[in-house]
C-alpha cells in the first residue's frame, strides 16, 4: 500500500483542470512510483446534481455562446460566500471520500474546489493529519479571476505566473505560502522536443505536408467547439505557400465536414484529425496556432514557441480574457472577432513576412525554462508532513531526458 495518499479535486469545466490533475498524477508515478497514491475526483459532477448540471451548462456555453458566460461567471462567484467555512452542495459525498480515503494532501486544481473544501478536510481528518494546496492555472488577474481560487488557510498556493500570484495575494492569500511554478504539463508533453531535422520529417511523413510552407494550426478544446470551415476559406488564396493542421476534438460532425472540405479543395495542403494526443508535437511543426484563451493550450503553445492568434469569434469568456490580456500586453498577440479579421491578418503576414517575425520574437520573450519536477516535490513534501514519512524522489526518467 502507498505510504502517501493525495486527493486531487478537479472538474471537467473545459479540459484544462483535468489535464493538470492527470499531469500531476503522471509525474508522481514517474518520480515516486508506488510510494504515492493519487486519487483524482471529479468532485463537482460526482457530489451534486446541481453542480453536475452547472458543469454541463458551462461546457454548452463554451461551445455555443461564450458571451453568456459573463453572467454565469458572476453567479458562480456566489460560491465564495456559500463555501466560506464549509462545503454547501455535495457535502455528503465529499465527506464520505475524506473518511474512506483519508488523504494526507487535498490538492485542488479547480477554482470552485478550494473554499470550504480545505476547512472541511481539516475538520474531518484533523488539522495536523492533512495539508491543503491549490494550483491556479490563470495567467493574470482581474475580472475573470475567480475569488474562489483563494482560500487563505491553504498551506500552499501555486500560480502559473507572478502576475496571477500577485492578484491572489491582493485577494488575501499570504504571500509566504505562494509559489510561481509554471505550466504543469504531462511528462511526455513537457519534454518531447523535436529537433529541426525531425520536424521536417514529421511534417512530410506523419502529416504529409510541406516542410517549407507556413503552417497554421487550427485548434479546439476537447468538446470540439470551432470555426474551422470559415477560417480555412480565408487560407485558400495562399495555397501555394501556406498549409493547415486541423484538429476537431471529440466533435465527430466537425471532423466529417472537414474531411469532405479537404476532398473538395485538393489544391490546399491540409492535415485533419479528431481528438489528438499529439498536440504538443503539432505545435512544434506549426508557425502559428489559432485557439481560444484556454490556459492549457496557450501554456503549451508558449512552451513550444508556437505563436498564438486568439479566436474571439462569438465572444471571449471571462477566464479566457485573463489569458488574452496576459499575451496581448506582453507580446501584442492578435485576437480575431470574425473570419474577415483572420483573413486580413494572414494577408498582412503573407505580403510582409517580417511583420510575423516581429510578433514571434516578442512572443518568445515571454517563455521561461522550468524544472517540472520542483512543484511535484513541493506538493509531495506537504503530504509527507501530514503522513510522517520521508520519501525520496527517484532519478529523472532516462527515457524523458532525450529530445527526438
Buried (B, 14 or more C-beta within 10 A) or exposed (E): EBBBBBBBBBBBBBBBBBBBBBBBBBBBBBBBEEBBBBBBBBBBBBBBEEBBEBBEBBBEBBBEEBEBBBEBBEEBBEBBEBBEEBBBBBBEBBBEBBEEBBBBBBBBBBBBBBBBBBBBBBBBBEEEBBBBBBBBBBBBBEEBBBBBBBBEBBBBBBBBBEBBBBBBBEBEBEEEBBBBBBBBBBBBBBBBBBEEEBBBEBBEEEBEBBBEBBBBBBBBBBBBBBBBBBBBBBBEEBBEEBBBBBBBBBBEEBBEBBBEBBEEBEEBBBBBBBBBEBBBBBBBBBBBBBBBBBBBBBBBBBBBEBBBBBBBBBBBBBBBBBBBBBBBEBBEBBBBBEBEBBBEBBEEBBEEEEEBEEBBEBBEEBEEEBEBBEBBBBBBBBBBBBBEEEBEBEEBEEEEEEEE
